[in-house]
């Protein structure tokens, strides 16, 4: 589905409006990674219109959401009143408040990703966990479109992420992609340990909606590669990071 506001989608990503199998799969991964922390306080950092806030409420005792976009926060209030408008680089919370933080395809859009990571670690309790999804540079497509001669072009564009960084960033200055090494560097010096560092493929729900049998084959094929070295070509990093003393 093509976003109605292309510029906003480019700069801030497109939130989950429709709940499908891809989102359901990620929800299960989040719940499994969280464990007993769901009995504490959970923050969906970059919650968009509140879809994950709403669905996590079935598992977590206290779920709060935060997003920088006021319009999306207003939409999220239809699902939960525990959503506020703020920037991820300046979280309006005291130290050591949250048992679980979810950052789902948000880090690539913030102005300062290193500061955003530090802020999430700051507001986590010792033993709390960050569940992080963000784009993998090894994926053959840039899913956020690109700019050419001052105009934004929406769509999945092949091979842009394989260009040298200087060229890639001229075509896609609005969004980051991460290597494993680059992502790990953001946590340097922070009191954390890595519980899981993996790469996953997408749910391909749009393909399934058009061509069900073919789409399900595509989904099964690519997701099976998550258990092989070819996972380096996956869509997103999936990391679980725990705060330590």
N, C-alpha and C positions, 0 to 999 in steps of 0.2 A: 504494500500500500504506500503510495507516494504521499509524503507529508504535505499539508496545506501551506505551511510556512517553511520554505526551504532554508532560508537564512538562519532561522532559529534552530531547525533540525541540524544544520551544519555545525553551528557553534556549540549547541548544548545537547545534541543527541535527540533521538526520538523515543519517548517513553513507551512502556508497554500499555497499549490501550485494550488489546484483545488477549485474553488468557487462553493459551493453547498448549500443546504438548511440550514445546520447547521451554516455556516458562515453568510448566509443571515439573519438568526434569530438573531445572535449576533450583526450584524450591526444595525438592527432595535433597539435593546436594547441600543446600544451605542448612536444612534441618539436621541432616546427618553430621555435618561439620560442627554444628552448634552444640549438640548433646544437651547436657543439663543446664547450659547457659541460657536456654530459652525460658527458664524459670525466673530469670532476672530481668534486666532492662535491655531492650534491643533498639538499635538505631538503624534506620534505612537512610543512608547518607547519599543524597541525590535521588529522591524517591519519585520524581516526576509527578504523575497524577495519582500516586498512592496505591498502585496496584499491588506491589509487594508488601506494603504496609498492611493492606487489607487481608491478603492471603496468609501472611505470617501470623496474623492475630489468631488463627485457628490453632497455632502451636505454641505461641509465646504469651507470657503473662502480661507484659507491658511492651508495646511497640510504638516507637515514635518515628516520625519522618522529618526530613529536612530537604529543601531544594532551594536553589538560588532564583528560580523563575517564579515571580509572584502569581502569574496567571495559572501556572500548573499547581501551585500550592492551593490556590482557590478551588481548583477542580478537585484536588485531593481531599479537601474538607468534606466533600460529599461522601467519602468513604471513612474518614477518620478526622476527629478534631485535634488529634495529637500530631499535627504537621505544622512546621513553621518555616519561614522564609529566611535563609541565611546562606553565607558562602562557606564552602568546605574548607577554605584556608583560615577561617576564623570561626570555629565552632563555638556557639554561645552556651557552653556547658563547663562546669567545673571539672577538675581532674578526676580521673578514676570513677566515672559514673556508669559506664555501660559494660555489660557482660558480653554483648555481641554487637558487631557492626557489620552491616552489609553495604558494600560499594559495588554496584552492578553496572558495568560499562559507563562509569562516570569519570574516573580518574583522567582519562584521555582528554576531557573537555575543560578541566579546571585551568585557571591561569598559572598556578604554581603547584605542580604535582608533588614535589618534595615536601612543601609546607602542608599540603592536604594530608599526606601520609603521617607526618609528625603530629598533626592535630588529632587524627583518628587514634593513634597510639596514646596520645596524652589523655584522651577522655575514656579510654578503656581501663577497666580494673585489671589488676594483676591476675593472670589466668584467663582473662577475657580473650575473645578471638575476633579477628577481622576476616570476613569472607570476601574475597576480592575477585571480580571478573573484569578483565580489560583486554583490549585488542592485542593480538599476537602479530608481530611483524612478519612472521613466516607464512601467514595466510596469503594465498595468491591474489586476493582481491582487497581493494580498499573499499570498505562498505559504506563510508561516509561521503562518497562523491569527491569531486575535486573542483578547483578553480582554474579557469583558463581565460586569459585576457579580461580579468575582472568580473567574470560571470561564473556563478556556481552551477555545476552540473551534477544532478542527483543520480545515484545508482551504484552498483557494484562494479568498480573499475579494475580490470586486471593489471597486475604487475607493477603498479605504482609503488608499492611497499618494498619492491626489490631494487629500486633505484638507489643510488648513493643518497645519503641523508640530505645533503644540500638541495638536490634536485627534487627529492620526494617532498621535502617540506615547502618547496615553492608551489607545488601542485596541491598539497593538502596542509596548508598552514593552520587550519582550523581544528586539527585533531592529531593526537599523538598515536603512535604504535610502539609496542615494547618488545624488546628481546628479553630473554630470561635474565641476562646479565644486567641490562639496563634497569629492569624492574627491581632486581635485588639491590641495586645501588641506592635506590630511594630509601631503603631501610637501614643503610649503613649508620652505625653508631646508636641505633635505637634499641631499647630493651625488649627484643622479640626473639622468638624462635619460629622456624618454618615447619609447620605440621604437614603441609601438602603443597607441592609446586608442580602442577600439571597443566596440560593444554587440552582443550576440548573442541569438538566440532559443533556446529549449530544444529538446530532442530529442523530446519528446512520446511517449516510449516507452510510457507507461501507456495512452495513447489507442490507439496502434498494437497493443498487446497485446489490447485489446478489439475494436477495429474496424480491422483491418489496412489496408484500402484507404483508408478515410477518414482514418485517422491519418497515413498516409504523405503524403496530399494536404495535410493540415494542416502537417506538418513541412516539406514542400517549399515551401509558400506562405509561411510565416512566415520561414523561413531565407533565402528569396530577398529578403526585405525588408531583410536586413542590408546589401545593396548599394545601398540607397536612403535618402533622408532619414527614412523611416519607421522606421529602426532605433532611433530615440529611444524607441520603445515596446518595445524588446527586454527580455528577461528579466534579463540580467546584463551588467555591464561586464566586458570582457576587456582587461586592460592588461598590457603588457610594459614593465618599468621597469629601466633599467640603471644601475649605480653607476659614478660617474666620480670622477676625482681631486679 
